Amino acid sequence: DCTFNELCILLSYTPKLYRLNLLALTENHSHHELIFSLICPNLTYLAIEMAYIRFDEFEMFIMKTKCNLKDLYINALSEDRDYLDSNRWEKLIYNYLIELKEFYLVYPQQIDPESGSITNFKPPDQCNSLFWIDG
């Protein structure tokens, strides 16, 4: 496991890092000062599994690190439904991930063992703008 602060420390020692595959990014219980001073212009590939990380935190990480990601793979093990907000993704990609070519998002849901259906799930129906269609 790795917290946001630990990730920032790692990135501060590896400024030329261009690929990162992180299997378990977990929530941070302290302030995110390190994130705000980090710049990772060489980071072009990020595959990350996040547990209990709110979309706001991930969004701030992308905005503040100024990375030039071309490939982004996310497995969001979080109950934060903001990960499914296509409008927020569109703004984040358009403003901060302009080099992005590949984008994958996995958002697992719990299945109720009695009913066999996904609990409290409402599928997003927002990915219908030209941004997503023309991709």
C-alpha positions as CSV (number, residue, x, y, z in Angstrom):
1,D,0.0,0.0,0.0
2,C,1.0,3.6,-0.6
3,T,-0.6,6.8,0.5
4,F,-0.7,10.1,-1.4
5,N,2.1,11.5,0.7
6,E,4.3,8.5,0.1
7,L,3.6,8.7,-3.6
8,C,4.6,12.3,-3.6
9,I,7.8,11.5,-1.8
10,L,8.6,8.8,-4.3
11,L,7.9,11.1,-7.2
12,S,10.0,13.8,-5.8
13,Y,13.0,11.4,-5.9
14,T,12.2,10.2,-9.4
15,P,11.6,13.4,-11.5
16,K,12.4,11.6,-14.8
17,L,10.0,8.8,-14.1
18,Y,7.8,8.3,-17.2
19,R,5.8,5.1,-16.3
20,L,4.2,4.2,-13.0
21,N,2.1,1.2,-12.2
22,L,0.7,1.5,-8.7
23,L,-1.3,-1.4,-7.3
24,A,-2.6,0.1,-4.0
25,L,-3.0,3.8,-3.5
26,T,-4.8,4.3,-0.2
27,E,-6.3,7.3,1.5
28,N,-4.2,9.8,3.3
29,H,-5.1,10.9,6.8
30,S,-2.9,14.0,6.7
31,H,-2.6,17.2,4.6
32,H,-1.6,17.1,1.0
33,E,1.1,19.7,1.1
34,L,3.5,17.6,-0.9
35,I,1.2,17.2,-3.8
36,F,0.9,20.9,-4.3
37,S,4.7,21.4,-4.9
38,L,5.1,18.3,-7.2
39,I,5.6,18.6,-10.9
40,C,6.0,15.5,-13.0
41,P,6.2,16.5,-16.6
42,N,7.9,13.3,-17.7
43,L,5.1,11.0,-16.4
44,T,3.3,9.8,-19.5
45,Y,1.8,6.5,-18.3
46,L,-0.1,5.9,-15.0
47,A,-1.9,2.7,-14.1
48,I,-3.3,3.0,-10.6
49,E,-5.6,1.1,-8.2
50,M,-7.1,3.4,-5.6
51,A,-8.8,2.3,-2.4
52,Y,-11.0,4.9,-0.6
53,I,-9.6,7.8,-2.6
54,R,-12.2,10.4,-3.3
55,F,-12.3,11.7,-6.9
56,D,-11.6,15.2,-5.5
57,E,-8.2,14.0,-4.2
58,F,-7.3,12.3,-7.5
59,E,-8.4,15.3,-9.5
60,M,-6.2,17.6,-7.3
61,F,-3.3,15.2,-7.8
62,I,-3.6,15.4,-11.6
63,M,-4.1,19.2,-11.6
64,K,-1.1,19.9,-9.3
65,T,1.4,17.5,-10.7
66,K,1.2,18.9,-14.2
67,C,1.9,15.5,-15.7
68,N,1.7,14.9,-19.5
69,L,-0.1,11.6,-19.4
70,K,-0.7,9.8,-22.6
71,D,-2.1,6.6,-21.0
72,L,-4.3,6.5,-17.8
73,Y,-5.7,3.3,-16.3
74,I,-7.7,3.6,-13.1
75,N,-9.3,1.0,-10.9
76,A,-11.4,3.1,-8.5
77,L,-12.1,0.9,-5.4
78,S,-14.2,3.7,-3.9
79,E,-17.8,4.4,-3.2
80,D,-17.4,8.0,-4.5
81,R,-19.8,8.2,-7.5
82,D,-18.0,11.3,-8.7
83,Y,-15.7,8.9,-10.6
84,L,-18.7,8.3,-12.9
85,D,-19.3,12.0,-13.6
86,S,-18.4,12.4,-17.2
87,N,-18.6,16.2,-17.1
88,R,-15.9,16.3,-14.4
89,W,-13.7,13.9,-16.4
90,E,-14.2,15.9,-19.5
91,K,-13.0,19.1,-17.8
92,L,-10.1,17.4,-16.2
93,I,-9.0,15.8,-19.5
94,Y,-9.6,18.9,-21.5
95,N,-7.7,21.2,-19.1
96,Y,-5.0,19.0,-17.6
97,L,-4.6,15.9,-19.7
98,I,-4.4,17.3,-23.1
99,E,-1.9,14.7,-24.3
100,L,-4.2,11.8,-23.2
101,K,-4.6,9.0,-25.9
102,E,-5.8,6.0,-23.8
103,F,-8.2,6.2,-20.9
104,Y,-9.6,3.3,-19.0
105,L,-11.8,3.5,-15.8
106,V,-12.9,0.5,-13.8
107,Y,-15.5,1.2,-11.1
108,P,-16.4,-2.1,-9.4
109,Q,-19.7,-2.4,-7.6
110,Q,-20.9,-4.7,-4.8
111,I,-23.4,-7.4,-5.7
112,D,-26.1,-8.2,-3.2
113,P,-25.8,-11.9,-2.6
114,E,-29.6,-12.3,-1.9
115,S,-30.9,-10.5,-4.9
116,G,-27.9,-11.1,-7.2
117,S,-28.1,-7.4,-8.3
118,I,-25.8,-4.5,-7.9
119,T,-26.7,-2.5,-4.8
120,N,-27.4,1.2,-5.1
121,F,-26.2,1.5,-8.7
122,K,-27.5,4.0,-11.2
123,P,-25.5,3.8,-14.5
124,P,-24.1,7.1,-15.8
125,D,-25.9,8.4,-18.9
126,Q,-23.7,11.4,-19.5
127,C,-21.0,10.2,-21.9
128,N,-22.9,11.5,-24.9
129,S,-21.2,14.8,-25.6
130,L,-19.1,15.3,-28.7
131,F,-16.0,15.1,-26.4
132,W,-16.7,11.4,-25.7
133,I,-18.2,10.5,-29.1
134,D,-15.4,12.0,-31.3
135,G,-12.7,10.8,-28.8
